[in-house]
Amino acid sequence: MDEKGKKIILFDGVCNLCNSSIQFVIKRDKKDIFRYAALQSQVGQKLIDERAIDISKVDSIILVEPGVAYYTKSDAALNIAKSFGGVWKIVNVFTWIPKSFRDAVYNFVARNRYRWFGQKDACMIPTPELRAKFLG
C-alpha cells in the first residue's frame, strides 16, 4: 500500500480514550486520508524523532502531515475533524477560541484520561481488515 500523501495520527496506544477516538476517526475517514501509529511503536518513535517533538509536552495525539508539518493537542483534533468534510467543517468555529484556552482544556482532559477512561496493558491490535491502516 502506498502511504505517500497520507496524514498520520500518532496516538497513545494504551489509552482507552485515544483508542476510542481512533475508532471514531476510522469510521468517518471516508476518503481514506489517515494512517495510524501508536506513540509507543517504532514508527511512532521514528516520526517523533524526525520532527524533534517533545513528547513530555504532548503525550496523547499528534497529527503528522505529509512532509515535516505536524499538529498537536487541540490543533491536531480540529484538523482531523475538518478532514471529514461536510458538517464537520463547523469545527472551524473553535479556531476562533485562543489556542492557549483550547489547549488548556485539551491538557485537562489529557491529564485525566487514564483515570476517567482507563488504560490497556498493551497497544491496541487492529482487526485484520483494519491492519492496513496501521503503520508498524
JOMOLIN-V823448 format. One record per run of one state. SS is the DSSP state (A for helix, B for strand, O for the rest). FROM is the first residue (numbers start at 0). TO is the last residue. Records with the same first field share a line. If there is no record, write none. Layout:
BEGIN
SS=FROM-TO, FROM-TO
END
This chain:
BEGIN
O=0-5, 11-13, 28-32, 38-40, 50-59, 64-68, 83-84, 96-97, 117-117, 119-129, 134-135
B=6-10, 14-14, 33-37, 60-63, 69-71, 118-118, 133-133
A=15-27, 41-49, 72-82, 85-95, 98-116, 130-132
END
